[in-house]
Amino acid sequence: MGAPRIAVAVVTMGNRPAEVNALLESVAKQDVPPERIVVVGNGCPLPEFARRLSLPGEVTTVELDENLGCPGGRNAALDRLREFGDVDVVVDLDDDGLLVDADVLRRVRDLYAADERLGIVGFRIADEEGVTQQRHVPRIGNADPLRGGYVTGFLGGGHALRMAMLDEVGDWPAEFFFAHEETDLAWRAADAGWRILYAPELVLRHPRTSPARHAIYYRVNARNRVWLVRRRLPLPLVPVHLGVWVLLTLARIRSRAGLRAWCGGFVEGVREPAGERRPMRWRTVWRLTRLGRPPVI
């Protein structure tokens, strides 16, 4: 097997032009350049990047007529990459992130070259001071952000996906728009026998933020969680998972407005179609549990 060919994909709403420029410049400094760079304008026009920033490889811009959310925008990048047909791995990066090291793409290439069943590689997200928030560590509890290994999930902000895996298990769940789309994809990948690796040496610098900064957070978080378990969990685990999650959520939400939005999203998740139901097998449930993340939490 030869070295996998890598593409970089960035989705932006056009409201962070300086950050996108900085991110693409950090991609240009990689010691292994990507074969292709795709920038998706999620409901916004895009400037010309290639010559102005001296970017390597083939640079393609995709301008969508409307904002399709994170998963919808990433699917648009995947569609374009499939049209080219010459990429094995796509690296997705948040538009306000930054690759602080010059060897990230080389390390990604080497990881995939060494393991043909490696489907997903998750990066470590660190803020401007090098600190990784606990919610960005793909393990339960007060886990060490510097401990890598096989895990059950990954972060949307910085990760790599094998195209062959996506061809087998399907792309991002576009209808989610925002929240839990990574888990849906991770569970499908795990159920198909693909491995998910957390590689903390691959760092994406990202401003310290809270997911609740998004106005739609509480509603879509609740709706998508219900959709997720309706789609992916064996039937006996659906009420268990939702029961544990409801109790944890009620203990955490401090805002009345947030609670109202969450309740509305929960009802929406129950009433609205969740999409194709393809529950994971029980042996996958056992494997995820052994890896430290039982799917009932």
C-alpha positions as CSV (number, residue, x, y, z in Angstrom):
1,M,0.0,0.0,0.0
2,G,1.4,3.4,-1.0
3,A,1.2,6.6,1.1
4,P,-2.4,7.8,1.3
5,R,-3.2,11.0,-0.6
6,I,-4.5,13.7,1.8
7,A,-6.9,16.5,1.2
8,V,-7.8,19.3,3.6
9,A,-11.4,20.6,3.9
10,V,-12.6,23.8,5.6
11,V,-16.2,24.9,6.0
12,T,-16.8,28.6,6.7
13,M,-19.8,31.0,6.9
14,G,-17.7,33.9,5.8
15,N,-17.6,35.6,9.2
16,R,-14.0,34.8,10.0
17,P,-11.9,35.9,7.0
18,A,-8.7,36.6,9.0
19,E,-9.0,33.2,10.9
20,V,-9.5,31.3,7.6
21,N,-6.5,33.0,6.1
22,A,-4.3,32.1,9.1
23,L,-5.6,28.5,9.1
24,L,-4.8,28.0,5.4
25,E,-1.4,29.6,5.8
26,S,-0.7,27.0,8.6
27,V,-1.8,24.3,6.1
28,A,0.6,25.8,3.5
29,K,3.5,25.4,6.0
30,Q,3.0,21.6,6.4
31,D,6.1,19.6,5.5
32,V,3.8,17.2,3.6
33,P,1.5,19.3,1.5
34,P,-2.1,18.1,0.8
35,E,-3.0,17.0,-2.7
36,R,-6.1,19.1,-2.6
37,I,-7.7,21.9,-0.4
38,V,-11.4,22.4,-0.5
39,V,-13.0,25.5,1.1
40,V,-16.8,25.5,1.4
41,G,-18.7,28.7,1.7
42,N,-21.7,27.7,3.8
43,G,-24.2,30.1,2.3
44,C,-21.6,32.8,1.6
45,P,-19.3,33.9,-1.2
46,L,-15.6,33.1,-1.0
47,P,-12.5,35.1,-1.9
48,E,-9.7,33.7,-4.0
49,F,-7.2,31.9,-1.8
50,A,-4.7,30.0,-3.9
51,R,-2.3,32.5,-5.2
52,R,-2.8,35.1,-2.5
53,L,-1.8,32.7,0.2
54,S,0.6,30.6,-1.9
55,L,-1.3,27.4,-1.1
56,P,0.0,24.0,-2.2
57,G,-1.9,21.4,-4.2
58,E,-5.2,22.0,-6.1
59,V,-7.4,24.6,-4.3
60,T,-11.1,24.4,-4.9
61,T,-13.8,26.6,-3.5
62,V,-17.5,25.5,-3.2
63,E,-20.1,28.2,-2.6
64,L,-23.4,26.9,-1.3
65,D,-26.6,28.9,-1.7
66,E,-27.6,28.3,1.9
67,N,-26.0,27.4,5.2
68,L,-26.3,23.6,5.5
69,G,-24.7,23.4,8.9
70,C,-21.4,21.7,9.8
71,P,-22.3,18.2,8.5
72,G,-24.0,19.5,5.3
73,G,-21.0,21.7,4.5
74,R,-18.6,18.9,5.0
75,N,-20.7,16.6,2.8
76,A,-20.4,19.2,0.1
77,A,-16.6,19.0,0.4
78,L,-16.7,15.2,0.2
79,D,-18.9,15.3,-2.9
80,R,-16.4,17.5,-4.7
81,L,-13.5,15.3,-3.6
82,R,-15.3,12.2,-4.9
83,E,-15.6,14.0,-8.3
84,F,-11.8,14.3,-8.4
85,G,-11.4,10.7,-7.2
86,D,-7.7,11.1,-6.2
87,V,-7.8,11.4,-2.4
88,D,-7.7,8.7,0.3
89,V,-8.0,10.7,3.5
90,V,-9.7,14.0,4.2
91,V,-8.6,16.3,7.1
92,D,-11.5,18.5,8.3
93,L,-10.4,21.7,10.2
94,D,-12.6,24.3,11.9
95,D,-12.3,27.6,10.2
96,D,-11.1,29.3,13.4
97,G,-8.5,26.7,14.1
98,L,-4.7,26.7,13.5
99,L,-2.1,23.9,12.9
100,V,0.7,24.9,15.2
101,D,3.1,22.2,14.1
102,A,4.4,21.7,10.6
103,D,4.3,17.9,10.7
104,V,0.6,17.3,11.3
105,L,-0.3,16.0,7.8
106,R,2.8,13.9,7.7
107,R,1.8,12.2,10.9
108,V,-1.7,11.7,9.6
109,R,-0.3,10.1,6.5
110,D,1.9,7.8,8.4
111,L,-0.9,6.7,10.8
112,Y,-3.1,5.7,7.9
113,A,-0.3,4.0,6.0
114,A,0.4,1.8,9.1
115,D,-3.2,0.6,9.7
116,E,-5.6,-0.2,6.8
117,R,-8.6,-0.5,9.2
118,L,-7.9,3.0,10.7
119,G,-11.0,4.9,9.8
120,I,-10.9,8.1,12.0
121,V,-8.1,10.0,13.6
122,G,-9.1,12.7,16.2
123,F,-6.9,15.6,16.9
124,R,-6.3,17.3,20.3
125,I,-8.0,20.7,20.6
126,A,-6.0,23.2,22.6
127,D,-6.6,26.8,23.4
128,E,-4.2,29.7,23.0
129,E,-2.4,28.7,26.2
130,G,-2.1,25.0,25.2
131,V,-4.9,23.9,27.5
132,T,-7.4,21.2,26.4
133,Q,-10.9,21.5,27.9
134,Q,-12.1,18.3,29.4
135,R,-15.1,18.2,27.1
136,H,-12.6,17.9,24.2
137,V,-11.1,14.7,25.5
138,P,-12.9,11.7,24.0
139,R,-13.1,9.7,27.2
140,I,-15.4,9.7,30.2
141,G,-14.3,11.5,33.4
142,N,-11.2,13.5,34.2
143,A,-9.2,11.9,31.5
144,D,-5.6,12.9,30.6
145,P,-5.8,14.9,27.3
146,L,-2.3,13.7,26.5
147,R,-3.1,10.0,26.6
148,G,-3.8,8.8,23.1
149,G,-5.2,5.5,21.9
150,Y,-8.3,3.9,20.5
151,V,-11.5,5.6,21.5
152,T,-15.2,5.6,20.6
153,G,-15.6,9.2,19.3
154,F,-13.8,12.2,18.0
155,L,-14.0,16.0,17.8
156,G,-15.4,17.8,14.8
157,G,-13.0,20.7,15.1
158,G,-10.0,18.7,13.9
159,H,-9.9,15.1,12.6
160,A,-9.1,12.9,9.6
161,L,-11.5,10.5,7.8
162,R,-10.6,7.7,5.4
163,M,-12.6,8.0,2.2
164,A,-13.0,4.2,1.9
165,M,-14.7,4.2,5.3
166,L,-17.1,6.9,4.3
167,D,-17.9,5.1,1.1
168,E,-18.9,2.1,3.3
169,V,-20.7,3.6,6.2
170,G,-22.1,6.8,4.7
171,D,-21.3,10.5,5.1
172,W,-22.3,13.1,7.7
173,P,-25.9,13.2,8.9
174,A,-26.8,16.5,7.2
175,E,-30.1,16.8,8.9
176,F,-28.4,17.2,12.3
177,F,-27.1,20.6,11.2
178,F,-25.0,21.0,14.4
179,A,-24.4,18.8,17.4
180,H,-23.9,15.0,17.7
181,E,-23.1,14.4,14.1
182,E,-19.6,13.2,15.1
183,T,-21.1,10.5,17.4
184,D,-23.5,9.3,14.7
185,L,-20.6,8.9,12.3
186,A,-18.3,7.3,14.9
187,W,-20.9,4.7,15.9
188,R,-21.5,3.7,12.3
189,A,-17.7,3.4,11.7
190,A,-17.2,1.3,14.8
191,D,-20.1,-0.9,13.9
192,A,-18.5,-1.6,10.6
193,G,-15.2,-2.6,12.2
194,W,-13.2,0.6,11.6
195,R,-10.9,1.9,14.3
196,I,-11.0,5.4,15.8
197,L,-7.7,6.8,17.2
198,Y,-7.3,9.8,19.4
199,A,-3.8,11.2,18.6
200,P,-3.0,14.0,21.0
201,E,0.3,14.8,19.3
202,L,-1.9,16.2,16.4
203,V,-2.8,19.6,17.8
204,L,-5.3,22.1,16.4
205,R,-5.2,25.4,18.3
206,H,-8.7,26.7,18.8
207,P,-10.1,29.6,20.9
208,R,-11.5,28.5,24.2
209,T,-15.3,28.5,23.7
210,S,-18.5,27.1,25.0
211,P,-20.9,25.2,22.7
212,A,-23.8,27.1,24.3
213,R,-22.5,30.2,22.5
214,H,-24.7,29.1,19.5
215,A,-28.2,30.4,19.8
216,I,-29.6,27.1,18.7
217,Y,-27.5,24.9,21.0
218,Y,-30.0,23.7,23.5
219,R,-32.7,22.9,20.9
220,V,-30.6,21.0,18.4
221,N,-28.5,19.3,21.1
222,A,-31.7,17.8,22.6
223,R,-33.3,17.0,19.2
224,N,-30.2,15.4,17.8
225,R,-29.5,13.4,20.9
226,V,-32.9,11.8,20.6
227,W,-32.5,11.3,16.9
228,L,-29.1,9.7,17.5
229,V,-30.3,7.0,19.9
230,R,-33.4,6.4,17.8
231,R,-31.2,5.7,14.8
232,R,-28.2,3.9,16.3
233,L,-28.9,2.1,19.6
234,P,-30.5,-1.3,20.1
235,L,-34.1,-0.8,21.2
236,P,-33.6,-1.9,24.8
237,L,-30.9,0.8,25.3
238,V,-32.9,3.7,23.9
239,P,-34.9,4.4,27.2
240,V,-31.8,3.7,29.3
241,H,-29.6,6.2,27.4
242,L,-32.3,8.9,27.3
243,G,-33.2,8.4,30.9
244,V,-29.5,8.9,32.1
245,W,-29.1,11.8,29.7
246,V,-32.3,13.6,30.8
247,L,-31.2,13.3,34.5
248,L,-27.7,14.7,33.8
249,T,-29.1,17.5,31.6
250,L,-31.7,18.6,34.2
251,A,-28.9,18.8,36.8
252,R,-26.7,20.9,34.6
253,I,-29.0,23.5,32.9
254,R,-29.1,26.7,34.9
255,S,-31.0,28.9,32.4
256,R,-34.8,28.9,32.1
257,A,-34.6,29.9,28.5
258,G,-32.1,27.1,27.9
259,L,-34.4,24.6,29.6
260,R,-37.4,25.7,27.5
261,A,-35.3,25.4,24.3
262,W,-34.0,22.0,25.4
263,C,-37.5,20.7,26.1
264,G,-38.7,21.9,22.7
265,G,-35.8,20.1,21.0
266,F,-36.5,16.9,23.0
267,V,-40.1,16.9,21.9
268,E,-39.0,17.6,18.3
269,G,-36.6,14.7,18.4
270,V,-39.4,12.4,19.6
271,R,-42.0,13.6,17.1
272,E,-40.0,14.2,13.9
273,P,-38.6,11.4,11.7
274,A,-35.1,10.5,12.8
275,G,-34.0,9.1,9.5
276,E,-32.9,5.6,8.7
277,R,-32.8,3.3,11.8
278,R,-29.6,1.2,11.6
279,P,-28.9,0.1,15.2
280,M,-25.4,-1.0,16.1
281,R,-24.8,-4.7,16.9
282,W,-24.5,-5.8,20.5
283,R,-20.9,-6.8,19.9
284,T,-20.3,-3.2,19.0
285,V,-22.0,-2.0,22.2
286,W,-19.6,-4.4,24.1
287,R,-16.6,-3.1,22.2
288,L,-17.4,0.5,22.9
289,T,-18.0,-0.3,26.6
290,R,-14.6,-2.0,26.8
291,L,-13.0,1.1,25.3
292,G,-14.4,3.1,28.2
293,R,-17.4,4.8,26.7
294,P,-20.6,2.6,27.0
295,P,-23.3,4.0,24.7
296,V,-25.8,4.4,27.5
297,I,-23.9,7.5,28.8
